[in-house]
Amino acid sequence: MIIQDTFFVLKVEYLYIPKRNLYMKKIKIFFLLSMVFCATTVFSQLKKTIHQTVDLSRSISVNLALTGNYELVHWPGNHFLIETNIELYDASKFLLKHLIDQGRYEVVYDDSESAKLDWKDKQRRKIMYKDKECYEESKVKIYIPDFFEIINPTTLVNNKLKEEFPDKYEKAKAPPKIEETIDSTTINIEEGIIEN
């Protein structure tokens, strides 16, 4: 059947859509929209990467007092680069921004001969959002200059200043004395001394 008008010619047979195909298309669209809705509400995961640089090239040793897991990687730079990858579940992006602005993931340091890196927020309290605890995962990777030697996972020594300060360098390289106090009895493990 052909409908003719003064402006156009239209074949009606091309406009006919069987009802069965129309229902299937509606079901597919409904299913797709419901999956997208569920994916955005159930798996609300926020990701953010923060970079912080620290210049400790004049420090003979660096003590890492950071809690949690972190990875030490040598790199050819002159500064320490601290990369923090944050994943926060069941929270809003405004809450994550607030936590970052408050310094939850910020590293503080003192620039001295024996420098110390530590978290600004040491308490790491639970994160609550809409009366629900949010799961938080942060992975820290610390890029240290090539001229720093890793003595143990918490102590780094600057090899560049070896000639300039040999006595301080050897002292910084020596393992720390470990003391334990048990019921007012001090035990020096390295020297085998027990004091009451």
SULGI-V497982 format. One record per residue. RES is the residue in one letter. D_CENTER is the distance of its C-alpha to the mean C-alpha in Angstrom with 2 decimals. Layout:
res = [RES/RES]
d_center = [D_CENTER/D_CENTER]
//
This chain:
res = [M/I/I/Q/D/T/F/F/V/L/K/V/E/Y/L/Y/I/P/K/R/N/L/Y/M/K/K/I/K/I/F/F/L/L/S/M/V/F/C/A/T/T/V/F/S/Q/L/K/K/T/I/H/Q/T/V/D/L/S/R/S/I/S/V/N/L/A/L/T/G/N/Y/E/L/V/H/W/P/G/N/H/F/L/I/E/T/N/I/E/L/Y/D/A/S/K/F/L/L/K/H/L/I/D/Q/G/R/Y/E/V/V/Y/D/D/S/E/S/A/K/L/D/W/K/D/K/Q/R/R/K/I/M/Y/K/D/K/E/C/Y/E/E/S/K/V/K/I/Y/I/P/D/F/F/E/I/I/N/P/T/T/L/V/N/N/K/L/K/E/E/F/P/D/K/Y/E/K/A/K/A/P/P/K/I/E/E/T/I/D/S/T/T/I/N/I/E/E/G/I/I/E/N]
d_center = [67.42/66.98/66.79/68.17/67.95/68.97/65.43/63.73/64.36/62.01/62.17/61.45/60.74/57.34/56.19/56.89/53.76/54.49/53.24/51.52/49.19/48.45/47.39/45.16/43.41/42.86/41.45/39.06/37.84/37.47/35.55/33.18/32.55/31.99/29.39/27.49/27.73/26.54/23.56/22.37/23.06/22.09/18.82/17.31/13.68/11.56/8.83/7.56/6.34/7.23/9.48/11.57/14.71/16.80/20.40/21.55/24.27/26.99/25.54/27.29/24.63/21.05/20.04/16.41/16.48/12.81/12.71/10.80/10.07/9.24/11.06/13.71/15.12/18.31/18.89/22.04/20.78/22.11/19.05/15.82/12.89/9.46/6.79/3.22/2.59/3.78/7.08/9.88/13.35/16.76/16.02/17.05/15.41/17.26/15.69/12.11/13.74/15.50/12.60/11.11/14.77/15.43/12.95/10.82/7.76/10.48/11.82/15.62/18.14/21.89/23.61/26.38/27.93/25.70/22.40/19.70/15.94/14.72/12.53/14.49/14.13/15.21/16.44/13.48/16.09/16.10/15.39/18.68/19.67/23.31/24.14/21.54/18.55/15.28/13.09/9.43/6.93/3.52/3.79/4.99/7.94/10.77/13.62/16.78/20.21/22.76/25.09/22.96/23.87/21.72/24.13/21.96/18.25/18.49/21.18/21.48/24.86/25.89/28.62/29.71/31.26/33.09/36.51/36.11/35.36/36.48/37.02/33.67/32.01/33.78/32.99/29.25/29.46/31.36/29.51/29.14/31.80/30.72/32.65/32.69/34.68/36.39/39.00/39.75/40.17/38.11/37.66/36.79/35.67/36.18/39.64/40.76/41.95/42.25/43.08/44.18]
//
